[in-house]
Amino acid sequence: MGYTPLIVVLAIIAIFISIIIVIWNVPKGNNSNPNLVGGIHLIKPKTLENASSKLKVDNDLIQYALEKINEDRTRFNLPPVVISHNQAAQAQALDLLKTKNLHASHWATNGMKPYMEYSMYGGTGYVEQNVAVRGYDNVTIDKCNQGAVRCTKINQYRTIDNEQRNMIYNDSKCCQNGHRDNILDNHHTHVSIGIASDSYYVAYVQNFENNYIHFNEPFIDDKDERRVQISGQLLSPVINDISLYGLDIYYDETPSYIQYEKHKDDKSYEFGKLIGFVFSPMDFNEWFEYLRSKIYSAMGISLSYYSPLPADKWYIDNKSVDIKFDISPVLKKEGVYTVVLYLQDREKNLFPAMSYSIFVNRVYY
């Protein structure tokens, strides 16, 4: 009788193993788009554009904008942010200057959101964007040049002063204090700034960044592009104050000009659809959820809109993090898959520490 509990446990384990074997051998149907056939191809963001090329910037103007940002953070007893040289903010400013969009779009004309372009230009942390524009649209500027109407020329420094003041003290009606909260976020460590202008238009972009990890390996395994690896050293002074909370995966449609036209006047943006999360291989509760989802999936029943993914490796201490996992189970169609790592501070506040956007298409035969 003393061996009965052990036998029951072994029997349950055997049943689970059998179910897993059956599930793994269930023929996989076509994905939602029957025209997408062949193997998955992951495109590393930096290969989409020459991210090493330097966009022209006015360093004096950038430094002035940084000082204004840090003056406000100091006024609210927050540590200053350090300048980042990621080029995504400047690319967005130049894009706005080209279109003369007066709605301060977060979407670039190529359809990309800020976190996508941030990855494309080599960003390895997390980014959250503020945008402000002042001036006239292209139609009005044409009339100015023809002498049909009179336009006042734009002063860049005055625009930075005014927009910084508006975002801190006059943001509730416009944007529910979203700009203000972003500037005064205690978890931000850096900011990359983009400013582009002509005589009648100024675009001012603030890309606030959370940089808490110095990564020492590429995010996509060079030997197996299905595997994502998040490996590096935690940066001081936060190493004793934070813990790993979770790792989520979000999906966006393939960026395009159509996406830009659809969202160019939106006042805010967010990650796409949550489609999966990664869990530690030592977490029994998550394994149970994972097995349950597999069983129901094999029966044609969907329990949720996101998939749990077991990590191949899951390690973190107060000095480093090392997580590896197979992302291919959630790659159902072309688009952008963004991996977001969340940390937790000593007050149990959650904040994103990195986002990495992977662009996916399929090989056609």
C-alpha positions as a Markdown table, in Angstrom:
| # | Residue | x | y | z |
|---|---|---|---|---|
| 1 | Met | 0.0 | 0.0 | 0.0 |
| 2 | Gly | 2.9 | 2.4 | 0.7 |
| 3 | Tyr | 3.9 | 2.3 | -3.0 |
| 4 | Thr | 0.4 | 3.3 | -4.3 |
| 5 | Pro | 1.0 | 7.1 | -4.4 |
| 6 | Leu | 4.3 | 6.7 | -6.3 |
| 7 | Ile | 2.6 | 4.3 | -8.8 |
| 8 | Val | -0.2 | 6.8 | -9.4 |
| 9 | Val | 2.3 | 9.6 | -9.9 |
| 10 | Leu | 4.3 | 7.5 | -12.4 |
| 11 | Ala | 1.2 | 6.6 | -14.2 |
| 12 | Ile | 0.1 | 10.2 | -14.6 |
| 13 | Ile | 3.6 | 11.1 | -15.9 |
| 14 | Ala | 3.4 | 8.2 | -18.4 |
| 15 | Ile | 0.0 | 9.4 | -19.5 |
| 16 | Phe | 1.3 | 12.9 | -20.0 |
| 17 | Ile | 4.3 | 11.7 | -22.0 |
| 18 | Ser | 2.0 | 9.6 | -24.2 |
| 19 | Ile | -0.3 | 12.5 | -24.8 |
| 20 | Ile | 2.7 | 14.7 | -25.8 |
| 21 | Ile | 3.9 | 12.0 | -28.2 |
| 22 | Val | 0.5 | 11.8 | -29.8 |
| 23 | Ile | 0.2 | 15.6 | -30.1 |
| 24 | Trp | 3.6 | 15.9 | -31.6 |
| 25 | Asn | 2.6 | 13.4 | -34.3 |
| 26 | Val | -0.7 | 14.9 | -35.1 |
| 27 | Pro | -0.6 | 16.1 | -38.8 |
| 28 | Lys | -0.3 | 19.9 | -38.8 |
| 29 | Gly | -2.8 | 21.7 | -41.0 |
| 30 | Asn | -2.1 | 24.7 | -43.2 |
| 31 | Asn | -1.9 | 28.0 | -41.6 |
| 32 | Ser | -4.5 | 30.7 | -42.1 |
| 33 | Asn | -3.1 | 31.7 | -45.5 |
| 34 | Pro | -2.9 | 28.8 | -47.8 |
| 35 | Asn | -0.7 | 30.8 | -50.2 |
| 36 | Leu | 2.1 | 30.9 | -47.6 |
| 37 | Val | 3.9 | 27.7 | -48.1 |
| 38 | Gly | 7.5 | 26.6 | -47.4 |
| 39 | Gly | 9.8 | 27.4 | -44.6 |
| 40 | Ile | 9.7 | 30.3 | -42.2 |
| 41 | His | 12.3 | 33.0 | -42.8 |
| 42 | Leu | 13.3 | 35.4 | -39.9 |
| 43 | Ile | 14.7 | 38.7 | -41.0 |
| 44 | Lys | 17.1 | 40.3 | -38.5 |
| 45 | Pro | 16.0 | 43.9 | -38.3 |
| 46 | Lys | 19.4 | 45.5 | -38.9 |
| 47 | Thr | 19.5 | 43.8 | -42.4 |
| 48 | Leu | 16.5 | 45.9 | -43.5 |
| 49 | Glu | 18.4 | 49.1 | -43.6 |
| 50 | Asn | 21.9 | 50.3 | -43.3 |
| 51 | Ala | 21.6 | 51.0 | -39.6 |
| 52 | Ser | 25.3 | 51.9 | -39.3 |
| 53 | Ser | 24.9 | 54.9 | -41.6 |
| 54 | Lys | 24.7 | 58.1 | -39.6 |
| 55 | Leu | 21.7 | 60.5 | -40.2 |
| 56 | Lys | 22.7 | 64.1 | -40.1 |
| 57 | Val | 21.8 | 65.8 | -36.8 |
| 58 | Asp | 22.3 | 69.2 | -35.2 |
| 59 | Asn | 24.2 | 68.2 | -32.0 |
| 60 | Asp | 23.8 | 71.6 | -30.4 |
| 61 | Leu | 20.0 | 71.4 | -30.8 |
| 62 | Ile | 20.0 | 67.8 | -29.5 |
| 63 | Gln | 22.0 | 68.8 | -26.4 |
| 64 | Tyr | 19.6 | 71.7 | -25.8 |
| 65 | Ala | 16.6 | 69.3 | -26.0 |
| 66 | Leu | 18.3 | 66.9 | -23.6 |
| 67 | Glu | 19.0 | 69.7 | -21.1 |
| 68 | Lys | 15.3 | 70.7 | -21.1 |
| 69 | Ile | 14.2 | 67.1 | -20.6 |
| 70 | Asn | 16.6 | 66.6 | -17.6 |
| 71 | Glu | 15.6 | 70.0 | -16.1 |
| 72 | Asp | 12.1 | 68.7 | -15.8 |
| 73 | Arg | 13.1 | 65.3 | -14.5 |
| 74 | Thr | 15.3 | 67.0 | -11.9 |
| 75 | Arg | 12.5 | 69.2 | -10.9 |
| 76 | Phe | 10.4 | 66.1 | -10.1 |
| 77 | Asn | 13.3 | 64.4 | -8.2 |
| 78 | Leu | 14.1 | 61.9 | -11.0 |
| 79 | Pro | 17.5 | 60.9 | -12.2 |
| 80 | Pro | 18.6 | 62.4 | -15.5 |
| 81 | Val | 18.5 | 60.3 | -18.7 |
| 82 | Val | 21.6 | 59.8 | -20.8 |
| 83 | Ile | 21.7 | 60.6 | -24.5 |
| 84 | Ser | 21.4 | 57.5 | -26.8 |
| 85 | His | 22.6 | 57.5 | -30.4 |
| 86 | Asn | 20.0 | 55.2 | -31.8 |
| 87 | Gln | 18.9 | 56.7 | -35.1 |
| 88 | Ala | 15.2 | 55.7 | -35.1 |
| 89 | Ala | 14.1 | 59.0 | -33.5 |
| 90 | Gln | 15.9 | 61.1 | -36.2 |
| 91 | Ala | 14.6 | 58.8 | -39.0 |
| 92 | Gln | 11.0 | 59.4 | -37.6 |
| 93 | Ala | 11.6 | 63.2 | -37.5 |
| 94 | Leu | 12.9 | 63.2 | -41.1 |
| 95 | Asp | 9.8 | 61.2 | -42.2 |
| 96 | Leu | 7.5 | 63.7 | -40.5 |
| 97 | Leu | 9.3 | 66.6 | -42.2 |
| 98 | Lys | 8.8 | 64.9 | -45.5 |
| 99 | Thr | 5.1 | 64.4 | -45.1 |
| 100 | Lys | 4.4 | 67.6 | -43.0 |
| 101 | Asn | 1.9 | 65.7 | -41.0 |
| 102 | Leu | 0.4 | 68.0 | -38.4 |
| 103 | His | -0.9 | 65.2 | -36.2 |
| 104 | Ala | 2.5 | 64.1 | -34.9 |
| 105 | Ser | 2.2 | 60.5 | -36.2 |
| 106 | His | 4.0 | 57.7 | -34.4 |
| 107 | Trp | 3.7 | 55.6 | -37.5 |
| 108 | Ala | 6.4 | 56.0 | -40.2 |
| 109 | Thr | 5.3 | 56.1 | -43.8 |
| 110 | Asn | 6.7 | 52.6 | -44.2 |
| 111 | Gly | 4.1 | 51.5 | -41.7 |
| 112 | Met | 6.5 | 50.8 | -38.8 |
| 113 | Lys | 5.8 | 51.6 | -35.2 |
| 114 | Pro | 8.5 | 53.1 | -33.0 |
| 115 | Tyr | 9.6 | 49.8 | -31.4 |
| 116 | Met | 10.0 | 48.3 | -34.9 |
| 117 | Glu | 12.3 | 51.1 | -36.2 |
| 118 | Tyr | 14.2 | 51.0 | -32.9 |
| 119 | Ser | 15.1 | 47.4 | -33.5 |
| 120 | Met | 15.9 | 48.1 | -37.1 |
| 121 | Tyr | 18.4 | 50.7 | -36.0 |
| 122 | Gly | 20.1 | 48.3 | -33.6 |
| 123 | Gly | 18.2 | 49.1 | -30.4 |
| 124 | Thr | 18.4 | 46.5 | -27.7 |
| 125 | Gly | 16.4 | 48.0 | -24.9 |
| 126 | Tyr | 12.8 | 49.2 | -24.7 |
| 127 | Val | 11.6 | 52.4 | -26.4 |
| 128 | Glu | 8.6 | 54.7 | -25.7 |
| 129 | Gln | 8.0 | 57.6 | -28.0 |
| 130 | Asn | 6.8 | 61.2 | -27.7 |
| 131 | Val | 6.3 | 63.3 | -30.9 |
| 132 | Ala | 5.5 | 67.0 | -31.3 |
| 133 | Val | 5.3 | 69.0 | -34.6 |
| 134 | Arg | 4.8 | 72.7 | -35.3 |
| 135 | Gly | 4.3 | 74.5 | -38.6 |
| 136 | Tyr | 2.3 | 74.3 | -41.8 |
| 137 | Asp | 1.4 | 71.4 | -44.1 |
| 138 | Asn | 2.7 | 71.1 | -47.6 |
| 139 | Val | -0.3 | 72.7 | -49.2 |
| 140 | Thr | 0.0 | 75.8 | -47.1 |
| 141 | Ile | 3.7 | 76.0 | -47.5 |
| 142 | Asp | 3.3 | 75.9 | -51.3 |
| 143 | Lys | 0.9 | 78.9 | -51.0 |
| 144 | Cys | 3.4 | 80.7 | -48.8 |
| 145 | Asn | 6.1 | 80.2 | -51.4 |
| 146 | Gln | 3.8 | 81.5 | -54.1 |
| 147 | Gly | 3.0 | 84.6 | -51.9 |
| 148 | Ala | -0.7 | 83.6 | -51.7 |
| 149 | Val | -0.6 | 83.5 | -47.8 |
| 150 | Arg | 1.8 | 84.7 | -45.2 |
| 151 | Cys | 3.6 | 82.1 | -43.0 |
| 152 | Thr | 5.7 | 82.8 | -39.9 |
| 153 | Lys | 9.1 | 81.1 | -39.9 |
| 154 | Ile | 9.7 | 78.5 | -37.2 |
| 155 | Asn | 12.4 | 78.9 | -34.5 |
| 156 | Gln | 13.7 | 75.5 | -33.5 |
| 157 | Tyr | 14.9 | 76.4 | -30.0 |
| 158 | Arg | 11.6 | 78.2 | -29.2 |
| 159 | Thr | 9.7 | 75.2 | -30.5 |
| 160 | Ile | 11.6 | 72.8 | -28.2 |
| 161 | Asp | 10.9 | 75.1 | -25.2 |
| 162 | Asn | 7.2 | 75.3 | -26.0 |
| 163 | Glu | 6.7 | 71.6 | -26.7 |
| 164 | Gln | 8.6 | 70.5 | -23.6 |
| 165 | Arg | 6.4 | 72.8 | -21.5 |
| 166 | Asn | 3.2 | 71.6 | -23.2 |
| 167 | Met | 4.1 | 68.0 | -22.7 |
| 168 | Ile | 4.8 | 68.5 | -19.0 |
| 169 | Tyr | 2.1 | 71.1 | -18.0 |
| 170 | Asn | -0.6 | 71.0 | -20.7 |
| 171 | Asp | -0.9 | 67.4 | -21.7 |
| 172 | Ser | -4.1 | 66.2 | -20.0 |
| 173 | Lys | -6.6 | 67.5 | -22.6 |
| 174 | Cys | -4.6 | 66.4 | -25.5 |
| 175 | Cys | -3.2 | 63.0 | -24.5 |
| 176 | Gln | -4.3 | 62.1 | -21.0 |
| 177 | Asn | -0.8 | 63.1 | -19.7 |
| 178 | Gly | 0.8 | 60.3 | -21.8 |
| 179 | His | 3.7 | 62.6 | -22.9 |
| 180 | Arg | 4.2 | 63.8 | -19.3 |
| 181 | Asp | 4.2 | 60.3 | -17.9 |
| 182 | Asn | 6.7 | 59.2 | -20.5 |
| 183 | Ile | 9.1 | 62.1 | -19.7 |
| 184 | Leu | 8.8 | 61.5 | -16.0 |
| 185 | Asp | 9.0 | 57.7 | -16.0 |
| 186 | Asn | 11.5 | 56.6 | -13.3 |
| 187 | His | 12.5 | 53.5 | -15.2 |
| 188 | His | 13.9 | 55.3 | -18.3 |
| 189 | Thr | 17.7 | 55.4 | -18.5 |
| 190 | His | 18.3 | 57.0 | -21.9 |
| 191 | Val | 16.7 | 59.1 | -24.6 |
| 192 | Ser | 17.4 | 59.3 | -28.3 |
| 193 | Ile | 16.3 | 62.6 | -29.9 |
| 194 | Gly | 15.3 | 63.4 | -33.4 |
| 195 | Ile | 14.8 | 66.9 | -34.8 |
| 196 | Ala | 14.1 | 67.8 | -38.4 |
| 197 | Ser | 13.0 | 71.2 | -39.7 |
| 198 | Asp | 12.8 | 73.7 | -42.5 |
| 199 | Ser | 11.7 | 77.3 | -42.4 |
| 200 | Tyr | 8.0 | 76.4 | -41.8 |
| 201 | Tyr | 8.0 | 73.1 | -40.0 |
| 202 | Val | 9.7 | 71.4 | -37.1 |
| 203 | Ala | 9.4 | 67.7 | -36.1 |
| 204 | Tyr | 10.6 | 66.8 | -32.6 |
| 205 | Val | 10.8 | 63.2 | -31.5 |
| 206 | Gln | 11.8 | 61.9 | -28.1 |
| 207 | Asn | 12.5 | 58.1 | -27.9 |
| 208 | Phe | 12.9 | 57.3 | -24.2 |
| 209 | Glu | 14.7 | 54.1 | -23.6 |
| 210 | Asn | 15.1 | 51.5 | -20.9 |
| 211 | Asn | 18.5 | 49.9 | -21.1 |
| 212 | Tyr | 19.2 | 47.4 | -18.3 |
| 213 | Ile | 21.0 | 44.7 | -20.1 |
| 214 | His | 24.3 | 44.6 | -22.0 |
| 215 | Phe | 23.7 | 41.8 | -24.5 |
| 216 | Asn | 26.6 | 39.6 | -25.5 |
| 217 | Glu | 24.9 | 37.4 | -28.1 |
| 218 | Pro | 22.7 | 38.0 | -31.1 |
| 219 | Phe | 19.0 | 37.7 | -30.5 |
| 220 | Ile | 18.6 | 35.2 | -33.3 |
| 221 | Asp | 20.8 | 32.1 | -33.0 |
| 222 | Asp | 23.1 | 32.1 | -36.0 |
| 223 | Lys | 23.0 | 28.3 | -36.2 |
| 224 | Asp | 19.2 | 27.9 | -35.7 |
| 225 | Glu | 17.1 | 31.0 | -36.6 |
| 226 | Arg | 14.0 | 29.5 | -34.9 |
| 227 | Arg | 15.6 | 30.1 | -31.5 |
| 228 | Val | 15.7 | 33.5 | -29.8 |
| 229 | Gln | 18.3 | 34.0 | -27.2 |
| 230 | Ile | 18.4 | 36.8 | -24.6 |
| 231 | Ser | 21.8 | 36.7 | -23.0 |
| 232 | Gly | 23.8 | 39.4 | -21.3 |
| 233 | Gln | 24.8 | 41.2 | -18.1 |
| 234 | Leu | 22.5 | 43.3 | -16.0 |
| 235 | Leu | 23.7 | 46.8 | -15.7 |
| 236 | Ser | 24.3 | 48.7 | -12.4 |
| 237 | Pro | 22.9 | 50.4 | -10.5 |
| 238 | Val | 19.8 | 48.3 | -10.8 |
| 239 | Ile | 21.2 | 44.8 | -10.4 |
| 240 | Asn | 20.2 | 44.4 | -6.7 |
| 241 | Asp | 16.7 | 46.0 | -7.1 |
| 242 | Ile | 15.0 | 44.1 | -9.9 |
| 243 | Ser | 13.8 | 40.6 | -10.8 |
| 244 | Leu | 12.6 | 39.0 | -14.0 |
| 245 | Tyr | 8.8 | 39.0 | -14.3 |
| 246 | Gly | 8.0 | 37.6 | -17.7 |
| 247 | Leu | 8.6 | 37.4 | -21.4 |
| 248 | Asp | 5.8 | 38.1 | -23.9 |
| 249 | Ile | 5.4 | 37.9 | -27.7 |
| 250 | Tyr | 3.3 | 40.3 | -29.7 |
| 251 | Tyr | 2.2 | 40.2 | -33.3 |
| 252 | Asp | 1.7 | 43.0 | -35.8 |
| 253 | Glu | 0.8 | 42.8 | -39.5 |
| 254 | Thr | 3.6 | 43.4 | -42.0 |
| 255 | Pro | 4.3 | 47.2 | -42.0 |
| 256 | Ser | 3.1 | 49.0 | -45.1 |
| 257 | Tyr | 2.0 | 52.4 | -46.4 |
| 258 | Ile | -1.6 | 51.2 | -45.9 |
| 259 | Gln | -0.9 | 50.8 | -42.2 |
| 260 | Tyr | 0.5 | 54.3 | -42.1 |
| 261 | Glu | -2.6 | 55.8 | -43.8 |
| 262 | Lys | -4.8 | 53.9 | -41.3 |
| 263 | His | -3.0 | 55.1 | -38.2 |
| 264 | Lys | -1.2 | 58.4 | -39.2 |
| 265 | Asp | -3.6 | 60.5 | -37.1 |
| 266 | Asp | -3.6 | 58.3 | -34.0 |
| 267 | Lys | -2.4 | 60.0 | -30.9 |
| 268 | Ser | -1.0 | 56.9 | -29.3 |
| 269 | Tyr | 0.3 | 53.4 | -30.2 |
| 270 | Glu | 0.8 | 50.1 | -28.4 |
| 271 | Phe | 2.2 | 46.6 | -29.0 |
| 272 | Gly | 0.3 | 44.4 | -31.3 |
| 273 | Lys | -1.8 | 41.4 | -30.3 |
| 274 | Leu | -0.4 | 39.2 | -27.5 |
| 275 | Ile | 0.1 | 35.8 | -29.0 |
| 276 | Gly | 2.4 | 34.0 | -26.6 |
| 277 | Phe | 4.6 | 34.0 | -23.5 |
| 278 | Val | 7.7 | 32.1 | -22.5 |
| 279 | Phe | 8.0 | 30.3 | -19.2 |
| 280 | Ser | 10.8 | 28.7 | -17.2 |
| 281 | Pro | 11.2 | 24.9 | -17.7 |
| 282 | Met | 11.2 | 24.6 | -13.9 |
| 283 | Asp | 7.7 | 26.1 | -13.5 |
| 284 | Phe | 5.3 | 23.1 | -13.0 |
| 285 | Asn | 2.2 | 25.2 | -13.1 |
| 286 | Glu | 3.1 | 26.7 | -16.5 |
| 287 | Trp | 4.0 | 23.2 | -17.8 |
| 288 | Phe | 0.5 | 22.1 | -16.8 |
| 289 | Glu | -1.0 | 25.0 | -18.7 |
| 290 | Tyr | 1.2 | 24.2 | -21.7 |
| 291 | Leu | 0.2 | 20.5 | -21.8 |
| 292 | Arg | -3.4 | 21.4 | -21.4 |
| 293 | Ser | -3.3 | 23.8 | -24.3 |
| 294 | Lys | -1.6 | 21.2 | -26.5 |
| 295 | Ile | -4.2 | 18.6 | -25.6 |
| 296 | Tyr | -7.1 | 20.9 | -26.4 |
| 297 | Ser | -5.4 | 22.1 | -29.5 |
| 298 | Ala | -5.1 | 18.6 | -30.8 |
| 299 | Met | -8.8 | 18.2 | -30.2 |
| 300 | Gly | -9.5 | 21.4 | -32.2 |
| 301 | Ile | -10.4 | 23.4 | -29.1 |
| 302 | Ser | -8.7 | 26.8 | -28.4 |
| 303 | Leu | -8.4 | 27.7 | -24.7 |
| 304 | Ser | -6.9 | 31.2 | -25.3 |
| 305 | Tyr | -5.6 | 33.5 | -27.9 |
| 306 | Tyr | -2.0 | 33.1 | -26.8 |
| 307 | Ser | 0.4 | 30.2 | -26.6 |
| 308 | Pro | 2.7 | 29.2 | -23.7 |
| 309 | Leu | 6.2 | 28.4 | -24.8 |
| 310 | Pro | 8.7 | 26.5 | -22.6 |
| 311 | Ala | 12.2 | 27.9 | -22.6 |
| 312 | Asp | 15.2 | 25.7 | -23.5 |
| 313 | Lys | 17.2 | 27.7 | -20.9 |
| 314 | Trp | 16.0 | 30.1 | -18.2 |
| 315 | Tyr | 18.6 | 31.7 | -15.9 |
| 316 | Ile | 18.8 | 35.0 | -14.1 |
| 317 | Asp | 20.7 | 36.3 | -11.1 |
| 318 | Asn | 21.7 | 39.7 | -9.9 |
| 319 | Lys | 24.4 | 39.9 | -12.6 |
| 320 | Ser | 23.2 | 38.3 | -15.8 |
| 321 | Val | 20.3 | 36.8 | -17.7 |
| 322 | Asp | 20.3 | 33.9 | -20.1 |
| 323 | Ile | 17.1 | 32.8 | -21.8 |
| 324 | Lys | 16.7 | 30.7 | -25.0 |
| 325 | Phe | 13.5 | 29.4 | -26.6 |
| 326 | Asp | 12.1 | 28.2 | -29.8 |
| 327 | Ile | 9.8 | 30.9 | -31.3 |
| 328 | Ser | 8.6 | 28.9 | -34.3 |
| 329 | Pro | 5.4 | 27.5 | -32.8 |
| 330 | Val | 3.8 | 31.0 | -32.8 |
| 331 | Leu | 5.0 | 32.0 | -36.2 |
| 332 | Lys | 1.8 | 31.4 | -38.0 |
| 333 | Lys | 1.9 | 34.0 | -40.7 |
| 334 | Glu | 4.0 | 36.9 | -42.1 |
| 335 | Gly | 4.4 | 40.0 | -40.0 |
| 336 | Val | 6.3 | 41.4 | -37.1 |
| 337 | Tyr | 6.8 | 39.4 | -33.9 |
| 338 | Thr | 8.1 | 41.5 | -31.0 |
| 339 | Val | 9.6 | 39.8 | -27.9 |
| 340 | Val | 9.3 | 41.9 | -24.8 |
| 341 | Leu | 11.1 | 41.2 | -21.5 |
| 342 | Tyr | 9.5 | 42.6 | -18.3 |
| 343 | Leu | 11.3 | 43.2 | -15.1 |
| 344 | Gln | 10.0 | 44.0 | -11.6 |
| 345 | Asp | 11.5 | 46.6 | -9.3 |
| 346 | Arg | 11.7 | 46.4 | -5.5 |
| 347 | Glu | 8.2 | 48.0 | -5.2 |
| 348 | Lys | 6.8 | 45.3 | -7.4 |
| 349 | Asn | 6.3 | 47.7 | -10.3 |
| 350 | Leu | 6.5 | 46.1 | -13.7 |
| 351 | Phe | 8.4 | 47.7 | -16.6 |
| 352 | Pro | 9.6 | 46.5 | -20.0 |
| 353 | Ala | 13.4 | 46.2 | -20.1 |
| 354 | Met | 13.8 | 45.2 | -23.8 |
| 355 | Ser | 11.8 | 44.7 | -27.0 |
| 356 | Tyr | 13.1 | 43.1 | -30.1 |
| 357 | Ser | 11.1 | 43.0 | -33.3 |
| 358 | Ile | 11.6 | 40.1 | -35.7 |
| 359 | Phe | 10.3 | 40.5 | -39.3 |
| 360 | Val | 9.0 | 37.3 | -40.7 |
| 361 | Asn | 8.2 | 36.1 | -44.2 |
| 362 | Arg | 8.0 | 32.7 | -45.9 |
| 363 | Val | 10.0 | 31.1 | -48.7 |
| 364 | Tyr | 7.8 | 30.6 | -51.7 |
| 365 | Tyr | 8.2 | 27.5 | -54.0 |
